[in-house]
Amino acid sequence: MKGVSVYSFIAVVAVTTALLSSGGVWAFKYVEKVEASVVLGNSTVNITSVQKLNDDNSATSELAFLNLHENENTSVLAAKTVVYWYGGSLYFLQHGGDRTITFELNGTVYTFDPNRMFTPEGRRKTLLQYSSTYSHAADAAVAELAQKVLQVYMFETRRIVVAIHNNGPNYSAEDYLPGREMASDAKAVTIRQGSNPHNFFFVTRSVEYNMLDEQNLNVVLQADPVNGSLTDDGSLSVYASMANKAYVNVEARAEYSGEGIMVIEQMIMFNKMAEKLFPKPIWVTIDWRIGGPLIGLFVLTIISLGTAIFFCRRSQYTNYELLQG
């Protein structure tokens, strides 16, 4: 009979713990869905979002990531993890897994870089680079995708646009140093001694540059789009700068796509960025709806362990008395 009581108590504790851990108590929704599908000739590009929402469908944070290169999935894995635990949202393109997007239109095959599609000059350059040909019809199709991405991401209303990218051995913050290939595109560069130059932030305004610099991070400030030396390559950073929009690109190395340590490194970068640029730091502030159940879970665990030990000892003592009697 005593054994039944112990098992019943443990069952009650288990059910209570499950209820505390359920979505109804935590009051959050983790939603992944296709926000829009854009047809380019014979190809379709999906714009997918991952969002952590409150129970009333409101945003849990203003932090919103945007990934434009599908093959740079280390950044996507890191962002999904941050969104799951901290809040906010992530938007990314899906079209077959490649960095570039290829489509056939009017019998001609075109390929372009989706991070070069936000200005007319950028679209012309990227279509010629990857397709060796250009047409107004292809330009119009790519422009439609660019506008849909901006619309779905809600570019106009974002306080800070946060792009996420991964790089390989041929690109780092060092490329923007004086005398290097991309020096004309940078107004200022800070690389910490002993740090990995592949892990850096690329920003469009001196405000964010100074704030991230104070965090002892590697950071590059883009050159001015007007009366400056900035190249119009059609990238989102150029478009944001032209629109006078705060933009932060989180660049992180990724020699092996999705490797665990790379994901962790980029998550740490996200955290350091959020500490300065967004209201609450990742991993530090715990919402009361999370903290409450966690505290309750801890208390229940202590009570259940103590009670189980008590019943077990009592049962052993009783059995010893019966054996002696």
C-alpha positions, -999 to 999 in steps of 0.1 A, spaced: 0 0 0 29 23 8 44 16 -25 12 26 -43 13 59 -24 48 67 -35 40 59 -71 8 79 -70 27 109 -56 54 106 -83 27 104 -110 10 136 -97 44 154 -97 51 142 -132 17 154 -145 21 188 -127 56 192 -142 43 184 -177 15 210 -173 40 237 -161 61 230 -192 32 231 -216 26 259 -241 -4 271 -221 17 282 -192 47 293 -211 24 314 -233 46 314 -264 42 302 -299 71 291 -322 58 294 -357 76 286 -390 57 293 -422 61 304 -458 52 341 -459 52 344 -497 62 326 -529 76 345 -558 77 330 -593 106 338 -615 102 322 -649 102 285 -643 115 288 -607 98 296 -573 115 313 -544 98 310 -510 103 336 -483 100 317 -450 97 331 -415 104 317 -380 88 337 -353 84 334 -315 51 350 -307 32 358 -275 -1 341 -269 -19 371 -284 2 368 -316 22 399 -308 60 399 -313 82 388 -285 111 411 -296 118 437 -323 149 417 -332 145 404 -368 171 385 -387 173 383 -425 192 356 -444 196 360 -482 220 332 -491 204 298 -486 237 280 -485 248 300 -454 228 279 -431 252 282 -401 237 316 -396 202 303 -400 208 276 -373 222 301 -349 194 326 -355 167 299 -351 182 290 -317 183 326 -306 147 332 -317 135 301 -299 150 310 -266 151 348 -267 123 358 -291 121 378 -323 119 365 -358 140 352 -387 133 355 -425 151 335 -451 149 324 -487 143 289 -499 149 279 -536 170 248 -537 199 253 -514 223 273 -535 238 307 -529 226 321 -562 191 318 -578 187 304 -613 156 307 -635 146 304 -671 126 332 -688 116 334 -725 141 306 -733 171 322 -716 186 310 -683 195 337 -658 214 335 -625 219 362 -599 230 368 -563 200 376 -541 221 401 -521 228 421 -552 192 427 -563 181 458 -543 192 485 -568 189 487 -606 227 489 -610 232 459 -587 207 438 -607 224 447 -639 258 438 -626 248 405 -610 228 392 -640 258 400 -663 282 384 -638 264 351 -635 244 349 -667 266 368 -692 234 383 -705 208 409 -694 173 417 -702 147 441 -689 123 412 -684 148 394 -662 155 426 -643 118 431 -637 114 396 -623 144 400 -599 132 434 -589 98 419 -580 115 394 -557 136 422 -540 105 442 -533 86 412 -519 115 404 -496 116 440 -483 78 439 -478 77 406 -460 106 416 -437 89 449 -431 120 468 -440 104 503 -437 93 498 -401 124 481 -387 144 502 -363 175 482 -372 178 458 -401 199 427 -391 213 406 -419 232 374 -412 259 359 -433 286 333 -433 320 336 -450 349 314 -461 386 318 -463 384 345 -491 365 372 -472 370 389 -438 372 424 -422 408 426 -433 396 431 -469 385 466 -459 418 477 -445 437 505 -463 454 492 -494 432 461 -497 407 453 -524 376 467 -507 392 496 -488 372 522 -508 339 507 -495 348 513 -458 349 545 -438 364 529 -407 377 494 -397 384 480 -362 399 445 -359 409 434 -324 443 419 -319 442 381 -316 406 380 -329 393 361 -359 388 387 -387 362 365 -403 339 372 -373 329 408 -377 300 433 -379 294 454 -410 273 485 -403 260 516 -422 260 542 -394 286 555 -370 262 551 -341 261 513 -343 298 513 -352 307 530 -320 284 509 -299 298 476 -312 333 490 -310 327 496 -273 320 459 -270 355 451 -282 341 435 -314 355 436 -350 334 461 -369 335 477 -403 317 510 -411 305 512 -447 315 542 -468 289 569 -475 266 563 -505 265 600 -514 298 619 -520 316 588 -509 336 560 -525 309 533 -519 304 509 -548 267 504 -558 267 466 -559 230 463 -552 235 447 -517 211 452 -489 237 473 -470 239 497 -499 201 499 -503 197 505 -465 224 532 -465 206 550 -494 174 548 -475 191 561 -443 182 529 -425 202 515 -397 218 482 -409 239 456 -391 253 426 -409 266 398 -386 294 380 -405 308 348 -392 332 321 -405 317 288 -416 343 266 -432 320 236 -427 283 244 -431 264 241 -399 293 230 -378 284 232 -341 312 255 -330 305 279 -358 269 281 -347 279 288 -311 303 315 -323 276 333 -342 251 330 -314 276 347 -291 280 375 -317 242 378 -318 241 381 -280 268 408 -279 250 428 -306 217 426 -288 232 438 -255 240 471 -272 214 475 -299 182 459 -286 163 464 -253 171 432 -235 202 410 -238 198 374 -250 202 347 -223 200 373 -194 165 387 -191 140 359 -183 103 367 -188 82 361 -157 61 336 -177 93 315 -181 108 323 -147 76 314 -128 73 278 -142 111 273 -137 109 283 -101 78 262 -96 96 233 -113 126 236 -90 104 237 -59 84 207 -70 115 187 -78 129 194 -43 96 184 -27 92 153 -48 128 141 -41 124 148 -4 90 130 -2 103 101 -22 133 97 1 110 99 31 87 72 18 116 49 7 133 52 41 99 46 59 93 16 37 127 2 45 123 7 82 89 -10 82 102 -40 63 131 -42 87 106 -43 117 86 -70 100 117 -91 94 128 -87 130 93 -94 143 
